[in-house]
Amino acid sequence: MVQTDNPTTMKKLQFSFFLLISIFLITSCEDDGKPIPIGNLSGRPGEVVIVCKKSEWNGEVGDSIQSIFHRSQYGLPQDEPYFNLIQTTDQNFNKIFKTFRNILYVNIDTNRMSKAELTIKRSVWAKGQLIARIDAPDKASFLNLLSENRNRLINFFNNKELDRLYLRNKQFGSKDIQKKVFENYSLRITPMKDAYIATEDSNVVWLRVERKRDLGGFEHQISQGVLIFYTEYTDRKNLLDSNLLANMDEYLKKFVPGPADSSYMTLDYKYVPPVSTEINYHDHYAKEFRGLWRMKNYMMGGPMVGLTVLDEENDRIVYAIGYVYAPQFDKREYLREMDAVIKSLQFNDEEPKKKAQKKS
């Protein structure tokens, strides 16, 4: 049973499901009951398999799970959930879904459980897999624990998706770009495959990725990019949202031109105003911004995710603004790709440690 309100996403999930069914039918004759050896991930980015009884899914348990994962993600021009959900029972899970990338396993058992517990496991049946399991003696304790960990669960699965994207970029991204950014700006960034430097200045570098995707017999353009720059840090007032946003607009206007004369990128403050969240970014004070961008004097726009990090050692604030333009497609996963790029940002010789954690 696939739960999604988006028709395009429904088709994608149906394709993934029927492909897995076909693979299972081909290989089931070889299943001798032994544990499945660890293998490659299956499922699409942004999917979470929910393993629970059908009666639970169709009741308060399922409604509560969907209220968490199907919340609309802020900063997207159309409503898109944080994750798409695929529900299955324990019997079907053992046969088909074990190698899925993201799994939430629900076990409500009065006879075996005395209290509700949340456990996280990684790479159990597939490399890079993340499994969250909630065991509870009754529905009430399950719902209480789920509510207490609603944001934690979203962050678990989102950070794991970012980890996977980072590793992909590390393998396929341009080493020449990484070297150039480090040598010229004392910054480390791990770009996507096919990224190129569109603009560079004394304290600015603009990375772009341009690609095409077929839909309805036509090729449609998908544009993604990250504008990286830094400004001087003199006192705490520099870290106010108003000052950070003003700097973003100033640099976007100057360094990200639009297709027409006098057109340029700016943040949108009318429809989906940018919102900030304070985070601890590898032991540096930082803020994450989400919202929309638009092209001044031209009909273009899309989602953005921004990161501002205080580099105390060098008395500077480093900015990384990722954007997506993909008018014919859902944008959540394209934006997550840009989030993974900006979250690879490091200073000097620091190496990536763990993903940024939001302050509680």
C-alpha positions in Angstrom: 0.0 0.0 0.0 1.5 3.3 -1.1 0.5 6.5 0.6 1.1 9.7 -1.4 -1.0 12.6 -2.5 1.2 13.5 -5.5 0.2 11.9 -8.8 3.8 12.1 -10.2 5.2 10.6 -7.1 2.5 7.8 -7.1 3.7 6.7 -10.6 7.3 6.7 -9.4 6.5 4.6 -6.4 4.4 2.2 -8.4 7.3 1.6 -10.8 9.6 0.9 -7.9 7.1 -1.4 -6.3 6.5 -3.5 -9.5 10.2 -3.6 -10.3 10.8 -5.1 -6.8 8.0 -7.6 -7.3 9.5 -8.7 -10.5 12.9 -9.2 -8.9 11.4 -11.1 -6.1 9.5 -13.5 -8.4 12.7 -14.2 -10.3 14.8 -14.9 -7.3 12.3 -16.5 -4.9 13.0 -20.0 -6.1 16.6 -19.6 -4.7 15.4 -18.5 -1.2 16.3 -21.3 1.1 15.3 -19.4 4.3 18.9 -18.2 5.1 19.4 -14.6 6.0 19.7 -12.2 3.1 23.4 -11.2 2.7 24.1 -7.5 2.9 23.8 -5.9 -0.6 22.9 -2.7 -2.4 20.2 -0.3 -1.4 16.8 -0.4 -3.1 14.0 2.2 -3.2 14.1 5.8 -4.3 15.5 8.8 -2.4 13.0 10.2 -0.1 11.1 7.0 0.5 10.5 5.4 3.9 9.0 1.9 4.3 6.6 1.6 7.2 6.3 -1.9 8.6 3.2 -2.4 10.7 -0.1 -4.3 10.7 -2.7 -3.2 8.2 -5.1 -2.5 11.1 -2.6 -0.2 12.7 -1.9 1.6 9.5 -5.6 2.2 8.9 -6.0 3.6 12.4 -4.4 6.1 14.8 -1.0 4.6 14.5 -0.9 5.1 10.7 -2.4 8.6 11.0 0.2 9.7 13.4 3.1 8.4 11.3 1.7 10.1 8.2 1.2 13.4 10.2 5.0 13.4 10.7 6.4 12.3 7.4 3.7 13.8 5.2 4.1 17.3 6.6 4.7 19.8 3.9 8.4 20.8 3.7 8.9 24.5 4.1 10.5 26.4 1.3 9.1 24.5 -1.7 6.8 26.3 -4.2 4.3 23.4 -4.2 3.3 21.2 -1.3 5.6 18.2 -1.1 6.0 16.0 2.0 9.3 15.5 3.8 9.1 11.8 2.8 7.0 9.5 0.7 5.7 6.5 2.6 5.2 2.9 1.6 3.3 0.7 4.0 3.8 -3.1 4.2 3.2 -5.9 6.7 5.9 -7.9 8.4 5.3 -10.9 6.0 5.8 -8.8 2.9 8.6 -6.9 4.4 10.6 -10.1 4.9 10.3 -10.9 1.2 10.4 -7.7 -0.7 11.4 -4.6 1.3 14.4 -5.7 3.4 17.0 -3.8 1.3 15.1 -0.5 1.2 17.2 2.5 2.1 14.9 3.9 4.9 12.7 1.7 7.2 10.5 2.4 10.2 9.5 -0.8 11.9 6.6 -0.7 14.3 6.2 -3.5 16.9 3.3 -3.1 19.4 3.2 -6.2 21.6 1.7 -6.3 25.0 3.1 -9.8 25.8 6.8 -9.0 25.0 7.3 -5.3 25.7 7.2 -3.6 29.0 8.0 0.0 27.8 8.3 1.9 24.6 11.8 2.1 23.0 13.2 3.7 19.9 16.3 2.1 18.4 18.4 3.0 15.3 20.3 0.5 13.3 22.4 1.0 10.2 23.4 -1.2 7.2 21.5 -4.3 8.5 20.5 -5.8 5.1 22.0 -3.2 2.7 25.0 -0.9 2.7 24.0 2.6 3.8 20.6 1.5 5.1 18.9 3.2 8.1 16.3 1.4 10.2 14.3 3.0 13.0 12.4 0.6 15.2 9.8 1.5 17.8 8.8 -1.3 20.2 5.9 -0.6 22.6 3.6 -2.6 24.8 0.5 -0.7 23.7 -0.8 1.9 21.3 -0.8 4.8 23.8 2.9 4.4 24.7 3.8 4.0 21.0 2.0 7.2 20.1 3.6 9.1 23.0 7.1 8.0 22.0 6.4 8.8 18.4 5.3 12.3 19.2 8.3 12.9 21.4 10.7 11.9 18.6 8.8 13.4 15.6 11.6 15.8 14.6 14.3 13.4 15.6 13.0 10.8 13.2 12.8 13.3 10.3 16.4 14.4 11.0 17.6 10.8 11.2 16.3 9.9 7.8 17.1 13.3 6.2 20.7 13.3 7.5 21.2 9.8 6.2 20.0 10.8 2.7 22.5 13.7 2.9 25.2 11.2 3.8 24.4 9.1 0.8 24.5 12.1 -1.5 27.8 13.4 0.0 29.4 10.0 -0.6 28.1 10.0 -4.2 29.5 13.5 -4.8 32.8 12.5 -3.2 33.1 9.7 -5.6 32.0 11.5 -8.8 32.4 15.2 -8.1 35.2 17.2 -9.7 38.4 17.0 -7.8 39.7 20.0 -9.8 36.9 22.2 -8.4 37.6 20.9 -4.9 41.3 21.8 -5.2 40.6 25.2 -6.8 38.1 26.2 -4.1 40.4 25.2 -1.4 43.5 26.9 -2.8 41.6 30.2 -3.6 39.2 30.5 -0.7 40.5 28.2 2.1 37.3 26.3 1.9 36.4 22.7 1.1 33.3 21.8 -0.8 32.2 18.6 -2.5 30.4 19.4 -5.7 27.9 17.3 -7.7 28.9 15.4 -10.8 29.0 17.7 -13.9 29.3 20.8 -11.7 31.4 23.7 -13.2 32.6 27.1 -12.0 30.4 29.7 -13.6 31.8 32.7 -11.8 34.7 33.4 -9.4 35.9 36.5 -7.7 38.2 37.4 -4.8 35.7 36.1 -2.2 33.0 34.5 -4.4 32.6 31.3 -6.4 29.4 30.2 -8.2 29.1 26.5 -9.0 26.4 25.4 -11.5 24.9 22.1 -12.8 22.8 22.2 -15.9 21.0 19.0 -17.1 17.9 17.9 -19.0 15.3 15.4 -18.2 12.6 13.9 -20.4 8.9 14.3 -19.6 6.1 13.8 -22.0 8.4 13.3 -25.0 10.2 16.6 -24.4 13.4 17.5 -22.7 13.1 20.0 -19.9 15.9 22.0 -18.3 16.9 21.5 -14.7 19.2 24.1 -13.2 21.0 23.8 -9.9 23.7 25.9 -8.3 25.5 27.0 -5.2 26.8 30.5 -4.6 29.6 30.5 -2.0 31.1 33.7 -0.6 32.2 35.2 2.6 32.0 38.6 4.4 34.0 40.1 7.2 32.9 39.4 10.8 33.3 42.2 13.2 30.6 41.7 15.9 27.5 39.7 16.8 25.3 42.1 14.9 26.7 40.7 11.7 24.8 37.4 12.5 21.4 39.0 12.7 19.0 37.5 10.1 18.4 41.0 8.6 22.1 41.5 7.9 22.7 37.9 6.7 19.7 38.2 4.3 20.8 41.6 3.0 24.2 40.2 2.2 22.6 37.2 0.4 20.5 39.5 -1.8 23.5 41.8 -2.5 25.7 38.9 -3.7 22.9 37.1 -5.6 22.1 40.3 -7.5 25.7 40.9 -8.4 26.8 37.4 -9.2 23.8 35.4 -10.4 22.3 37.1 -13.4 19.1 36.1 -15.2 18.5 35.2 -18.8 17.4 38.8 -19.7 19.2 42.1 -19.4 18.8 43.6 -16.0 17.4 40.3 -14.5 19.0 38.8 -11.5 18.4 36.4 -8.6 16.9 37.6 -5.3 15.2 36.0 -2.3 11.4 36.0 -2.2 9.9 37.8 0.8 6.3 37.8 -0.3 5.0 34.2 -0.8 7.4 32.0 1.2 9.7 34.3 3.3 13.0 32.8 4.2 13.1 31.4 7.7 16.2 30.6 9.7 17.2 27.9 12.2 20.3 28.1 14.5 22.4 25.1 14.2 25.7 23.8 15.5 27.7 23.2 12.3 30.8 21.1 13.2 31.3 23.2 16.4 30.7 26.5 14.5 27.8 28.8 15.1 25.6 28.7 12.0 22.2 29.4 10.6 20.2 27.4 8.0 17.8 29.3 5.8 15.0 27.9 3.7 12.6 29.8 1.3 12.2 30.7 -2.3 14.2 32.6 -4.8 12.9 34.5 -7.8 14.4 36.2 -10.8 13.9 40.0 -10.7 12.6 41.2 -14.1 12.1 37.7 -15.4 9.6 34.9 -14.8 11.7 32.3 -13.0 11.9 31.0 -9.4 12.2 28.0 -7.2 13.4 26.7 -3.8 16.6 27.7 -2.0 18.5 26.4 1.0 21.2 28.6 2.6 23.9 28.1 5.1 25.8 30.8 7.0 28.7 29.7 9.2 30.9 31.8 11.5 34.6 31.1 10.8 36.0 32.6 14.0 39.6 31.8 13.2 39.5 33.9 10.1 37.0 36.6 11.3 34.6 35.9 8.5 31.0 34.6 7.8 30.9 32.0 5.1 27.7 31.7 3.0 26.5 28.9 0.8 23.2 29.4 -1.1 21.9 26.4 -3.0 19.0 26.8 -5.5 16.9 24.7 -7.9 15.0 25.6 -11.0 12.9 22.7 -12.3 9.4 24.0 -13.1 8.1 20.8 -14.6 9.1 18.5 -11.7 8.9 17.9 -8.0 11.7 19.7 -6.4 12.3 18.2 -3.0 15.0 15.7 -4.0 16.7 18.3 -6.3 16.9 20.6 -3.3 18.2 17.8 -1.1 21.0 17.4 -3.6 21.9 21.1 -3.1 21.6 20.7 0.7 24.2 17.9 0.6 26.6 20.1 -1.4 26.4 23.1 1.0 26.6 20.7 4.0 29.9 19.5 2.7 31.4 22.9 3.5 34.5 22.9 5.6 37.2 25.3 6.6 40.9 25.0 6.0 42.0 21.4 6.6 39.0 20.2 8.5 37.5 17.0 7.3 33.7 16.2 7.3 32.7 14.7 10.6 29.0 14.5 11.1 26.0 16.3 9.6 24.9 19.5 11.2 22.6 19.0 14.1 19.8 21.4 15.0 19.8 22.8 18.5 17.2 21.3 20.7 
